[in-house]
Amino acid sequence: MDPAERSALTALCAELPELRAECARRPEPARVLAVIEAEARARRPITALLEQLLGTPSDETVRQRSLSSRLPGSGPGRADEERFGCPDGACDRLAAAEPAGPVPRCPLTGDRLKPV
């Protein structure tokens, strides 16, 4: 699977309940989300459909921390968890931080971890 599509699918799966709740109030986004879900279940590409739903270009669509926050009318919300990874990608360690708290540092190098 294409890495961008894998990322888009990961984001969709992580935020599907929130997307469904946001789209339930609007007929057109709800229709597009239903198509996205069907395509995702069939393991076909969904990035272009997410662009249509969110109104963002593909390079932004797959990098979004929160797909549902890109829907028109939705507020910024409140993060319930922030995750960070290795600053240079040398390892797969992930660290969680309190929302809006300090960014964790690598115990080996002391560098700030990167958001994942």
C-alpha positions in Angstrom: 0.0 0.0 0.0 1.2 3.5 -0.8 2.6 5.2 2.3 0.3 8.3 1.9 -2.7 6.0 1.6 -1.6 4.0 4.6 -1.3 7.2 6.6 -4.7 8.4 5.5 -6.2 5.1 6.4 -4.6 5.2 9.8 -5.9 8.7 10.5 -9.4 7.7 9.2 -9.5 4.7 11.5 -8.3 6.7 14.5 -10.9 9.4 14.1 -13.9 7.7 12.5 -16.2 8.2 15.5 -15.5 11.9 15.5 -15.9 12.2 11.7 -19.2 10.4 11.8 -20.5 12.7 14.6 -19.4 15.8 12.7 -20.8 14.5 9.3 -24.1 13.4 10.8 -25.3 17.0 10.9 -24.6 17.7 7.3 -26.0 15.6 4.4 -23.3 16.2 1.8 -20.3 15.4 4.1 -22.2 12.4 5.4 -22.5 11.1 1.8 -18.8 11.6 1.1 -17.8 9.9 4.4 -20.0 6.9 3.5 -18.1 6.6 0.2 -14.8 7.0 2.0 -15.7 4.2 4.5 -16.8 1.9 1.6 -13.5 2.5 -0.3 -11.4 2.1 2.8 -13.1 -1.2 3.7 -12.3 -2.4 0.1 -8.7 -1.2 0.7 -8.9 1.2 -2.3 -7.3 4.7 -2.2 -9.1 7.3 -0.1 -6.8 10.3 -0.1 -8.6 12.1 -2.9 -11.9 11.5 -1.2 -10.6 12.9 2.1 -9.4 15.9 0.2 -13.0 16.4 -1.0 -14.4 15.9 2.5 -12.0 18.2 4.2 -11.3 20.7 1.5 -7.6 20.4 1.7 -4.9 19.5 -0.8 -3.5 15.9 -0.6 -0.2 16.9 1.0 -2.1 18.5 3.9 -4.8 15.9 4.1 -2.4 13.0 5.1 -0.4 15.2 7.5 -3.3 16.5 9.5 -3.2 15.6 13.2 -7.0 15.6 13.3 -9.1 14.9 10.3 -12.3 15.9 12.0 -10.9 19.3 13.0 -10.7 20.2 9.3 -14.4 20.0 8.7 -16.1 23.3 8.3 -17.8 24.4 11.5 -15.8 22.3 13.9 -13.8 23.9 16.6 -10.2 23.3 17.5 -11.3 21.0 20.3 -9.0 19.8 23.1 -6.2 17.3 22.6 -6.5 14.3 24.8 -3.1 12.9 24.0 0.0 14.0 22.1 2.5 11.5 20.9 6.1 12.0 20.0 8.8 9.9 18.3 12.5 9.7 17.7 13.9 13.0 16.6 15.9 11.5 13.7 13.8 8.3 13.2 16.6 6.0 14.5 14.2 4.1 16.7 10.4 3.4 17.0 10.0 4.7 20.5 6.9 6.8 21.1 6.3 9.0 24.1 3.1 10.6 25.3 2.9 14.1 26.7 0.2 16.0 28.5 -1.8 18.2 26.1 -0.1 21.6 25.7 2.7 20.3 28.0 6.4 20.3 27.3 7.7 18.2 24.5 9.5 15.0 25.7 13.2 14.7 25.1 15.2 11.8 23.9 16.9 10.1 26.9 19.9 9.3 24.8 20.6 12.6 23.0 18.5 15.1 24.9 16.9 16.3 21.7 13.2 17.2 21.6 11.1 14.4 20.2 9.1 15.0 17.0 5.3 14.9 16.9 4.0 11.7 15.3 
